[in-house]
Amino acid sequence: MSAIDRPQGQQTKHQPQTYDSAFLKACRREPVPHTPVWFMRQAGRSLPEYLKVREGIPMLESCMRPELVTEITLQPVRRHKVDAAIFFSDIVVPLKAIGIDLDIKPGVGPVVAGPVRTRADLARLRDLTPEDVPYVTEAIGMLTGELGATPLIGFAGAPFTLASYLVEGGPSRNHEHTKALMYGDPQLWADLLDRLAEITSAFLKVQIEAGASAVQLFDSWVGALAPADYRRSVMPASAKVFDAVASYGVPRIHFGVGTGELLGLMGEAGADVVGVDWRVPLDEAARRVGPGKALQGNLDPAVLFSSREAVEAKTDEVLAAAKGLEGHVFNLGHGVLPTTDPDALTRLVEHVHTRTAV
Ligand SMILES: Cc1c2[nH]c(c1CCC(=O)O)Cc1[nH]c(c(CCC(=O)O)c1C)Cc1[nH]c(c(CCC(=O)O)c1C)Cc1[nH]c(c(C)c1CCC(=O)O)C2
């Protein structure tokens, strides 16, 4: 029996009242009253109310203010009536919390002052404890009170994607330093990923213990790897993260971009729900992932810039491909693009709910 099949999460401080939500039911592959919907990056620049409260506050600082985090996390739930909230934070927050000198530059992304490329650099990655991120525990406590029956999704960056930022020193198209380390010094690479798996596991545990009802592990850039390299050099670390949180019984979602060839392995790593970008239709994704897993996805976020009719037609295509799935959580194939019309997102939620209502 896998952790997710257990009748009720054991230490469900994580909100027993969310247990019967459509989102958690779909993750558990149980029948749902309608297909649940949430959007990666649903909080953020597409919302005028977000831009207003963030004015003059740097991104990382905003992640450390529990009241602001609570407000920003709730904004898309209020506006769009999505079926789940995602905690407002960033994948580099735990790295910052253990003392890595980094910043999030607007329009660029995370930038690391001293890249991690040697064994001496690795020693800078110390363990994360709950005391390093008190603002996370505090914000989630506030949020679960406000959210009631709506589940909160906690998240973290997967070891490969975090390593890519640390080794490159910032965002990268080709991940050349990262791959140089992975192929050139496999032992140092394995040790780095293992260290990151421990930090990531600790960060997810903090969120679950504070009240998150599900977690998503973002391996956004792992689609840069071939399956054999993924299996050898990445999967053990990602599997370690999934194992570390298995006993909580909360659904574990795994997502990456351009991962069509990796979907089966990403499921095998230990996910209960596999996220799919828009490049592979969900029926084909289900064949690649195999039985016993739910899928999440997968409308191309750029489709939201087309006409209402076109958005509905493309959404219906996604829903048709999802018809026979054991469990489906509707989402975009990647994050909401910053210039998306928020009304298009609200209409999309309503459309999916109406079309799939039983
Ligand atoms: C790769 C990655 C990062 N961060 C994240 C990922 C994985 C998801 C993905 O694949 O997109 C995860 C993330 N980052 C943020 C969230 C918030 C929750 C949500 O989804 O609503 C989540 C889930 C807030 C954020 N994280 C960031 C913003 C934008 C900063 C701002 O609003 O000023 C937000 C809302 C900054 C960030 N942080 C990162 C990037 C690439 C950027 C964008 C840089 C830019 O275009 O300005 C690293």
The ligand as an ORCA input file, in Angstrom:
! r2SCAN-3c Opt
* xyz 0 1
  C      12.308     27.979    -12.022
  C      11.494     28.540    -10.882
  C      11.811     29.714    -10.125
  N      10.814     29.863     -9.189
  C       9.884     28.855     -9.309
  C      10.334     27.995    -10.346
  C       9.628     26.739    -10.770
  C       8.422     27.060    -11.579
  C       8.696     27.299    -13.031
  O       9.176     26.397    -13.701
  O       8.365     28.407    -13.488
  C       8.714     28.581     -8.491
  C       7.848     29.705     -8.072
  N       8.162     31.036     -7.996
  C       7.081     31.726     -7.531
  C       6.056     30.803     -7.233
  C       4.783     31.265     -6.517
  C       3.597     30.547     -6.428
  C       2.750     30.496     -7.696
  O       2.977     29.633     -8.556
  O       1.780     31.287     -7.790
  C       6.510     29.533     -7.600
  C       5.798     28.195     -7.528
  C       6.991     33.174     -7.308
  C       7.812     34.059     -8.162
  N       9.149     33.931     -8.453
  C       9.541     34.981     -9.226
  C       8.451     35.838     -9.438
  C       8.485     37.145    -10.226
  C       9.080     38.219     -9.390
  C       8.194     39.417     -9.225
  O       6.956     39.336     -9.281
  O       8.786     40.484     -8.960
  C       7.365     35.286     -8.764
  C       5.964     35.832     -8.638
  C      10.931     35.193     -9.689
  C      11.530     34.020    -10.363
  N      12.012     32.905     -9.713
  C      12.467     31.989    -10.642
  C      12.248     32.539    -11.938
  C      12.620     31.881    -13.235
  C      11.667     33.809    -11.742
  C      11.144     34.754    -12.803
  C      12.028     35.909    -13.085
  C      11.241     37.025    -13.742
  O      10.712     36.817    -14.839
  O      11.124     38.097    -13.114
  C      12.963     30.630    -10.289
*
